[in-house]
Amino acid sequence: MLSLLTLPVAAEAVQCTFTTECFEAEACADSAFTVAIEEKDGATLLVSDAESFPVSVGGSDAVRIYVGVTESAFNLMSRATDGTARYSTHLYDGPLMVNYLGNCEGAD
C-alpha cells in the first residue's frame, strides 16, 4: 500500500482543437488538427499525431506562450485563459507557414 502512495500522479493534459487552418496566403479552411499540452519528466511537450517535442513556456496570467524548435520547423502557440488558442508552424523547407485557430480545454 505504501508503494502506491509514492507513485507520481500524472498531470491532466490540456487538449487543444484547431478548427480553422490558414496555409500561407491561401484562404482559411476548416480543420480538425489537435494538440495536447503535456508534462513529462519535468518538461512541457506539445503532442500531435504528427510529432511530439519539448517547448519553452512563457507569458502571463492572461496568456501562456509555448515555443518549440524541431528539425523541420519553428512552432509558436498561444493560449488565453478563456481557452482561445493560436498555433503557428514555420516550416524551414519552402519556407512555408501554417496558422491554426482554435480552443483548448483542461487544466495545466
Contacts in CASP RR format, 6 or more apart in sequence:
PFRMAT RR
TARGET T0000
AUTHOR 0000-0000-0000
METHOD contacts of the structure
MODEL  1
MLSLLTLPVAAEAVQCTFTTECFEAEACADSAFTVAIEEKDGATLLVSDA
ESFPVSVGGSDAVRIYVGVTESAFNLMSRATDGTARYSTHLYDGPLMVNY
LGNCEGAD
11 38 0 8 1.000
11 39 0 8 1.000
11 107 0 8 1.000
11 108 0 8 1.000
12 106 0 8 1.000
12 107 0 8 1.000
13 36 0 8 1.000
13 37 0 8 1.000
13 38 0 8 1.000
13 47 0 8 1.000
13 106 0 8 1.000
14 36 0 8 1.000
14 37 0 8 1.000
14 79 0 8 1.000
14 104 0 8 1.000
14 105 0 8 1.000
14 106 0 8 1.000
14 107 0 8 1.000
14 108 0 8 1.000
15 34 0 8 1.000
15 36 0 8 1.000
15 104 0 8 1.000
15 105 0 8 1.000
15 106 0 8 1.000
16 34 0 8 1.000
16 35 0 8 1.000
16 36 0 8 1.000
16 37 0 8 1.000
16 77 0 8 1.000
16 79 0 8 1.000
16 85 0 8 1.000
16 87 0 8 1.000
16 102 0 8 1.000
16 103 0 8 1.000
16 104 0 8 1.000
16 105 0 8 1.000
17 32 0 8 1.000
17 33 0 8 1.000
17 34 0 8 1.000
17 102 0 8 1.000
17 103 0 8 1.000
17 104 0 8 1.000
18 31 0 8 1.000
18 32 0 8 1.000
18 33 0 8 1.000
18 34 0 8 1.000
18 35 0 8 1.000
18 85 0 8 1.000
18 87 0 8 1.000
18 100 0 8 1.000
18 101 0 8 1.000
18 102 0 8 1.000
19 30 0 8 1.000
19 31 0 8 1.000
19 32 0 8 1.000
19 101 0 8 1.000
19 102 0 8 1.000
19 103 0 8 1.000
20 28 0 8 1.000
20 29 0 8 1.000
20 30 0 8 1.000
20 31 0 8 1.000
20 100 0 8 1.000
20 101 0 8 1.000
20 102 0 8 1.000
21 28 0 8 1.000
21 29 0 8 1.000
21 30 0 8 1.000
21 31 0 8 1.000
21 33 0 8 1.000
21 98 0 8 1.000
21 99 0 8 1.000
21 100 0 8 1.000
22 28 0 8 1.000
22 29 0 8 1.000
22 98 0 8 1.000
22 99 0 8 1.000
22 100 0 8 1.000
22 101 0 8 1.000
23 29 0 8 1.000
23 96 0 8 1.000
23 97 0 8 1.000
23 98 0 8 1.000
24 96 0 8 1.000
24 97 0 8 1.000
24 98 0 8 1.000
28 101 0 8 1.000
31 100 0 8 1.000
33 48 0 8 1.000
33 87 0 8 1.000
33 100 0 8 1.000
34 48 0 8 1.000
34 49 0 8 1.000
35 46 0 8 1.000
35 47 0 8 1.000
35 48 0 8 1.000
35 77 0 8 1.000
35 87 0 8 1.000
36 46 0 8 1.000
36 47 0 8 1.000
36 48 0 8 1.000
37 44 0 8 1.000
37 45 0 8 1.000
37 46 0 8 1.000
37 47 0 8 1.000
37 66 0 8 1.000
37 79 0 8 1.000
37 104 0 8 1.000
37 108 0 8 1.000
38 44 0 8 1.000
38 45 0 8 1.000
38 47 0 8 1.000
39 45 0 8 1.000
43 54 0 8 1.000
44 54 0 8 1.000
44 55 0 8 1.000
44 56 0 8 1.000
44 57 0 8 1.000
44 66 0 8 1.000
45 52 0 8 1.000
45 53 0 8 1.000
45 54 0 8 1.000
45 55 0 8 1.000
46 52 0 8 1.000
46 53 0 8 1.000
46 55 0 8 1.000
46 66 0 8 1.000
46 68 0 8 1.000
46 75 0 8 1.000
46 77 0 8 1.000
51 70 0 8 1.000
53 68 0 8 1.000
53 69 0 8 1.000
53 70 0 8 1.000
53 75 0 8 1.000
54 68 0 8 1.000
55 66 0 8 1.000
55 67 0 8 1.000
55 68 0 8 1.000
55 75 0 8 1.000
55 77 0 8 1.000
56 66 0 8 1.000
56 67 0 8 1.000
56 68 0 8 1.000
57 64 0 8 1.000
57 65 0 8 1.000
57 66 0 8 1.000
58 64 0 8 1.000
58 65 0 8 1.000
58 66 0 8 1.000
58 67 0 8 1.000
59 65 0 8 1.000
61 81 0 8 1.000
62 80 0 8 1.000
62 81 0 8 1.000
63 78 0 8 1.000
63 79 0 8 1.000
63 80 0 8 1.000
63 81 0 8 1.000
64 78 0 8 1.000
64 79 0 8 1.000
64 108 0 8 1.000
65 76 0 8 1.000
65 77 0 8 1.000
65 78 0 8 1.000
66 75 0 8 1.000
66 76 0 8 1.000
66 77 0 8 1.000
66 78 0 8 1.000
66 79 0 8 1.000
67 74 0 8 1.000
67 75 0 8 1.000
67 76 0 8 1.000
67 77 0 8 1.000
68 74 0 8 1.000
68 75 0 8 1.000
68 76 0 8 1.000
69 75 0 8 1.000
72 91 0 8 1.000
72 92 0 8 1.000
72 93 0 8 1.000
73 89 0 8 1.000
73 90 0 8 1.000
73 91 0 8 1.000
73 92 0 8 1.000
74 89 0 8 1.000
74 90 0 8 1.000
74 92 0 8 1.000
75 87 0 8 1.000
75 88 0 8 1.000
75 89 0 8 1.000
75 90 0 8 1.000
76 87 0 8 1.000
76 88 0 8 1.000
76 90 0 8 1.000
77 85 0 8 1.000
77 86 0 8 1.000
77 87 0 8 1.000
77 88 0 8 1.000
78 85 0 8 1.000
78 86 0 8 1.000
79 85 0 8 1.000
79 104 0 8 1.000
83 103 0 8 1.000
83 104 0 8 1.000
83 105 0 8 1.000
84 102 0 8 1.000
84 103 0 8 1.000
85 100 0 8 1.000
85 101 0 8 1.000
85 102 0 8 1.000
85 103 0 8 1.000
85 104 0 8 1.000
86 99 0 8 1.000
86 100 0 8 1.000
86 101 0 8 1.000
86 102 0 8 1.000
87 99 0 8 1.000
87 100 0 8 1.000
87 102 0 8 1.000
88 97 0 8 1.000
88 98 0 8 1.000
88 99 0 8 1.000
88 100 0 8 1.000
89 97 0 8 1.000
89 98 0 8 1.000
89 99 0 8 1.000
90 96 0 8 1.000
90 97 0 8 1.000
91 97 0 8 1.000
91 98 0 8 1.000
END
